[in-house]
């Protein structure tokens, strides 16, 4: 069965706060050396799906630069390969794309050119390893018009997902997009297989259906289309909130992590950076970290994920944190339970994650309330500054914004 994969990578996500002020969610670094989109792209390549469209819209530059012509994923092909599908204007086409289904509708000419039997819709914000061929076979065997990838989720998280109800034969009876309350705990993974003709006809017939979860799938179920669920048992994480993103990174540090990124039979591909090896100083203490090429640790690093080019000076301590590319941590600085975005400078004796107070962030209390501190890209925190917990510091904040020396827990520095 010839399959076209479409990766939905165009949406903005306010639940990731300052991390997505400077990039698309799919381009967010993960696990030290990867980007989130690497997982969907690698799954396609490893599943021998070589026709892939990446639908972009919100702040796509870093995503475009990262994917390029698709060489790391063997998608630099004259036939098929990866295609970055940008929003555009034309006859009868105005404004921005208004949802996942609307984005695909505006690219139906590309879908038709591929002449595929099935269209595999993927999210660009999910971390997992999955052989799509198994799901595609199930789709064929059930003669489904649509197949929805599902898995069980925590009852307290059902409001984040599309919730699915099935009969004994796994035919979908009901689909609720992000309900406030639900007795069901079976969630859509945001992975759908459509018969190409069924998808094309529906999107053309119902131009008001803008989103797959909110509009298209409930309508198809109501119309009696053959909509089936495919249960996936492996690791899968939607890292669409600050807490989920931090937890998924920290989970990689487990003795036997649920997500095995060292499996030679299912490699997660990403562009290689020309970086020297990791260097551990003579007086350094390093315990239970992920260290990427080019990282230099002369101080203390414990239970943290360090990206390429990170430097931790002697006397500095980093624990329970995510430190992204090319950050510099000055001597005597302490970083505890934080996410530090790229190209940030932490001055000597500064303290990030200071004190015991975990007052929720005043601007985003529903998003940041567990004690994490998030520092945006390109920020300069001066020497001796003290930054509390649940603090958000917006990208490119200059040292002069910290004149008072201390930012209490729950504050936002703009």
C-alpha positions in Angstrom: 0.0 0.0 0.0 1.6 3.3 -1.1 1.5 5.7 1.8 2.0 9.5 2.1 2.9 10.8 5.6 2.0 14.3 6.6 3.5 15.7 9.7 1.5 18.5 11.3 4.2 21.0 12.5 2.5 24.3 12.0 0.7 25.1 15.2 1.7 27.5 18.0 1.7 26.1 21.6 1.3 28.6 24.5 1.6 25.7 27.0 5.3 25.6 26.3 5.6 29.3 27.1 8.9 31.0 26.1 10.3 27.8 24.6 8.0 28.3 21.6 8.3 32.1 21.4 11.4 31.6 19.2 10.6 28.4 17.3 8.0 25.9 16.2 7.1 23.2 18.8 8.4 20.5 16.5 11.8 22.2 16.4 12.2 22.1 20.2 15.4 20.4 21.3 14.9 17.1 23.1 17.3 14.6 24.7 20.4 16.8 24.3 21.0 16.3 20.6 17.6 15.7 18.9 14.6 17.9 17.9 11.1 16.6 18.6 10.3 16.3 14.8 13.2 13.8 14.5 11.0 11.1 16.0 8.2 11.3 13.4 10.7 11.6 10.6 12.8 8.7 11.9 9.7 6.6 12.3 8.8 7.2 8.7 12.2 6.4 7.4 12.5 3.2 9.6 9.0 2.2 8.4 10.1 2.6 4.8 7.8 5.5 4.2 9.7 7.8 1.9 7.1 10.3 0.8 6.7 12.8 3.7 5.2 16.3 3.8 5.9 18.6 6.7 3.1 21.2 7.1 4.5 24.4 8.7 3.2 27.8 9.6 4.2 29.1 13.0 7.8 30.3 13.2 9.1 27.7 10.7 12.7 28.9 10.1 14.5 26.7 12.7 12.4 23.8 11.6 13.2 24.4 7.9 16.9 24.7 8.7 16.9 21.5 10.7 15.1 19.4 8.1 16.8 20.8 5.0 16.5 18.3 2.2 16.0 15.4 4.6 19.4 13.7 4.2 19.7 12.3 7.8 16.4 10.4 7.3 17.2 9.2 3.8 14.5 11.5 2.5 16.6 13.4 0.0 15.1 11.7 -3.0 14.2 12.8 -6.5 10.9 10.8 -6.2 9.0 11.3 -3.0 11.4 12.4 -0.2 10.5 15.2 2.3 8.7 18.3 1.2 8.3 21.4 3.5 4.8 22.7 2.8 4.5 26.4 3.7 1.2 28.3 3.9 0.5 30.4 0.8 -2.1 32.7 -0.8 -3.8 32.0 -4.1 -7.2 32.1 -5.9 -9.8 31.3 -3.3 -7.1 30.9 -0.6 -6.8 33.7 2.0 -5.5 34.1 5.5 -3.7 31.6 7.7 -4.5 27.9 8.0 -7.0 27.5 10.8 -6.5 24.0 11.9 -5.0 20.6 11.1 -7.7 19.6 8.6 -7.6 23.1 7.0 -3.8 22.7 6.6 -4.2 19.4 4.7 -7.1 20.8 2.6 -4.9 23.6 1.4 -2.3 21.1 0.3 -4.6 18.6 -1.5 -2.8 19.3 -4.7 0.3 17.9 -3.2 -1.6 14.9 -1.8 -3.1 14.1 -5.2 0.3 14.3 -6.9 1.6 11.5 -4.7 -1.1 9.1 -5.8 -1.0 7.3 -2.5 -3.5 4.7 -1.3 -3.4 6.0 2.3 -2.5 9.2 4.0 -0.8 8.9 7.4 -1.4 12.0 9.6 1.3 12.5 12.3 1.8 15.1 15.0 5.0 17.0 15.1 5.1 17.2 18.9 5.2 13.6 20.0 8.2 11.6 21.2 8.0 7.8 20.5 9.3 5.0 18.3 6.6 3.3 16.2 6.7 1.0 13.2 3.8 2.5 11.1 3.7 -0.6 8.9 1.9 -2.6 11.6 -0.8 0.1 11.8 -1.1 0.3 8.0 -1.6 -3.5 7.8 -4.3 -3.3 10.5 -5.9 -0.4 8.5 -6.0 -2.7 5.4 -7.3 -5.8 7.3 -10.2 -3.9 8.8 -11.0 -2.2 5.5 -11.2 1.0 7.5 -11.9 4.4 6.0 -10.0 5.9 9.0 -7.8 4.3 11.6 -7.0 6.2 14.8 -3.9 5.3 16.9 -4.9 5.1 20.6 -3.4 4.4 24.0 -4.4 4.6 27.6 -3.6 7.8 29.5 -3.7 9.0 33.1 -7.4 9.9 34.1 -6.2 13.4 35.2 -4.8 14.1 31.7 -7.8 13.3 29.5 -8.5 17.0 29.0 -5.3 17.2 26.9 -6.4 14.6 24.4 -9.1 13.4 22.0 -11.0 10.6 23.9 -12.1 7.5 22.1 -14.9 5.1 22.8 -14.9 1.7 20.9 -17.0 -1.5 20.7 -15.6 -5.0 21.2 -14.3 -5.0 17.6 -12.4 -1.7 18.0 -14.8 0.2 15.8 -14.9 3.8 17.1 -18.3 4.8 18.4 -17.5 8.2 19.8 -14.7 10.8 19.6 -14.5 13.7 22.0 -11.8 16.3 21.5 -10.3 17.4 24.8 -13.3 17.0 27.1 -13.3 18.8 30.4 -14.3 15.5 32.1 -14.4 12.0 30.8 -14.9 8.5 32.3 -13.0 7.1 29.4 -9.2 7.0 29.5 -8.4 5.8 26.0 -6.9 8.7 24.0 -6.1 9.4 20.4 -2.4 9.7 19.8 -3.0 12.2 17.0 -2.0 9.5 14.5 -4.5 8.8 11.8 -4.6 6.7 8.6 -7.1 7.8 6.0 -8.0 6.2 2.7 -6.8 8.9 0.4 -10.1 9.2 -1.5 -12.1 9.3 1.7 -9.9 12.1 3.0 -10.0 14.1 -0.2 -13.7 13.9 -0.7 -14.5 14.9 2.9 -12.2 17.9 3.0 -13.6 19.2 -0.3 -17.2 18.6 0.7 -17.0 20.1 4.2 -14.8 23.3 4.0 -16.0 24.3 7.4 -14.3 21.3 9.0 -11.0 22.8 10.1 -9.6 20.3 12.6 -9.4 16.6 12.5 -10.2 16.0 16.2 -12.8 18.6 16.6 -14.6 18.4 13.3 -13.6 15.6 10.8 -13.5 12.5 13.0 -16.8 13.1 14.9 -18.5 13.8 11.5 -17.2 10.7 9.9 -18.3 8.6 12.8 -21.7 10.2 12.7 -21.9 9.5 9.0 -21.3 5.8 9.5 -17.8 5.7 8.0 -15.7 2.7 9.0 -13.6 4.3 11.7 -11.4 1.9 13.7 -8.9 2.2 16.6 -5.4 0.7 16.6 -4.0 0.3 20.1 -0.3 1.1 20.5 1.5 -0.4 23.5 4.9 1.2 23.3 6.3 4.4 24.8 4.6 7.6 23.6 4.7 11.1 25.1 2.9 14.3 24.1 5.4 16.9 25.3 3.1 19.8 24.7 3.4 21.3 28.2 6.4 22.5 30.2 6.0 19.8 32.8 5.5 17.0 30.2 8.5 18.2 28.3 10.7 18.3 31.4 9.5 14.9 32.6 10.1 13.3 29.3 13.6 14.5 29.2 14.2 13.4 32.8 12.8 10.0 32.1 15.7 9.4 29.7 18.0 9.3 32.8 16.3 6.3 34.3 18.4 3.1 34.7 16.3 1.5 32.0 14.5 4.3 30.2 11.1 3.5 28.6 12.3 5.2 25.5 15.4 3.4 24.2 17.3 5.7 22.0 20.3 3.3 21.8 18.4 0.6 19.8 20.6 -0.1 16.7 17.5 -1.5 15.0 15.5 1.7 15.3 17.8 4.6 15.1 16.6 8.2 15.8 18.2 10.2 13.1 19.2 13.9 13.3 21.7 16.1 11.5 25.2 15.7 13.0 27.0 18.7 14.4 30.7 19.1 14.0 31.5 19.1 17.7 34.5 17.8 19.7 34.0 15.0 22.3 32.6 15.6 25.8 35.2 16.9 28.2 35.1 16.2 32.0 37.4 18.4 34.1 39.8 17.0 36.7 37.7 18.4 39.6 34.3 17.8 38.0 31.6 15.6 39.5 29.2 14.1 36.9 26.4 11.7 37.9 23.5 10.3 35.8 23.4 12.8 32.9 23.0 12.8 29.2 25.9 14.7 27.8 26.1 15.7 24.1 29.2 16.3 22.0 30.9 19.5 22.7 29.8 19.8 26.3 32.5 20.7 28.9 31.9 20.1 32.6 34.4 21.5 35.1 31.8 21.7 37.9 29.0 19.5 39.1 26.3 18.0 36.8 23.7 15.7 38.4 20.6 14.2 36.8 20.5 16.6 33.9 20.4 16.8 30.1 23.2 18.8 28.5 23.2 19.7 24.9 26.1 20.4 22.6 28.4 23.3 23.5 27.3 23.6 27.1 30.0 24.8 29.5 29.7 24.4 33.3 32.5 26.2 35.0 34.4 24.8 38.1 32.4 25.5 41.2 29.1 25.6 39.4 26.3 23.1 40.1 23.5 21.9 37.7 20.9 19.4 38.9 17.6 18.1 37.6 17.7 20.5 34.7 17.7 20.7 30.9 20.5 22.9 29.5 20.2 23.6 25.8 22.9 24.3 23.2 25.8 26.7 23.9 24.8 27.8 27.3 27.6 29.1 29.6 27.3 28.5 33.4 29.6 30.7 35.4 31.7 29.6 38.4 29.7 29.2 41.6 26.4 29.4 39.9 23.6 26.9 40.9 20.8 25.7 38.6 18.2 23.5 40.2 15.1 22.1 38.4 15.2 24.5 35.4 14.9 24.6 31.7 17.6 26.9 30.2 17.1 27.6 26.5 20.0 28.0 24.0 22.8 30.6 24.1 22.0 31.7 27.6 24.7 33.1 29.9 24.4 32.5 33.7 26.8 34.7 35.6 29.1 33.7 38.5 27.3 32.8 41.7 23.8 33.3 40.2 21.2 30.9 41.5 18.3 29.6 39.3 15.6 27.8 41.2 16.3 29.6 44.5 14.4 29.0 47.7 11.7 26.6 48.8 8.7 28.6 47.7 6.7 27.1 44.8 4.1 29.8 44.3 2.6 29.2 40.9 3.6 31.6 38.1 1.2 34.6 38.3 0.9 34.9 34.5 0.4 31.1 33.7 -0.6 29.4 37.0 -2.2 26.5 35.2 1.0 25.8 33.2 3.8 26.5 35.6 3.2 25.4 39.2 5.5 22.5 40.0 8.7 24.4 40.8 10.3 24.6 37.4 12.0 27.8 36.3 12.2 28.5 32.5 14.8 30.8 31.0 14.2 31.9 27.4 16.8 31.7 24.6 19.7 34.2 24.5 19.2 35.6 28.0 22.0 37.0 30.1 21.6 36.5 33.9 24.2 38.6 35.7 26.5 37.5 38.5 24.9 37.0 42.0 21.3 37.1 40.7 18.8 35.0 42.5 15.8 33.6 40.5 13.1 31.8 42.4 10.9 28.9 41.3 8.0 28.9 38.7 9.7 31.9 37.2 9.5 32.6 33.4 12.2 34.8 31.8 11.4 35.8 28.2 13.9 35.3 25.4 16.8 37.7 24.9 16.4 39.3 28.3 19.4 41.5 29.1 21.4 41.6 32.3 20.1 45.1 33.2 16.6 43.6 33.7 17.9 42.0 36.9 19.1 45.2 38.7 17.3 44.3 41.9 19.3 41.1 42.1 16.4 38.8 43.1 13.3 37.6 41.2 10.8 36.0 43.6 9.0 32.8 42.8 6.1 33.0 40.5 7.2 36.1 38.6 7.7 36.7 34.9 10.6 38.8 33.5 9.6 40.4 30.3 
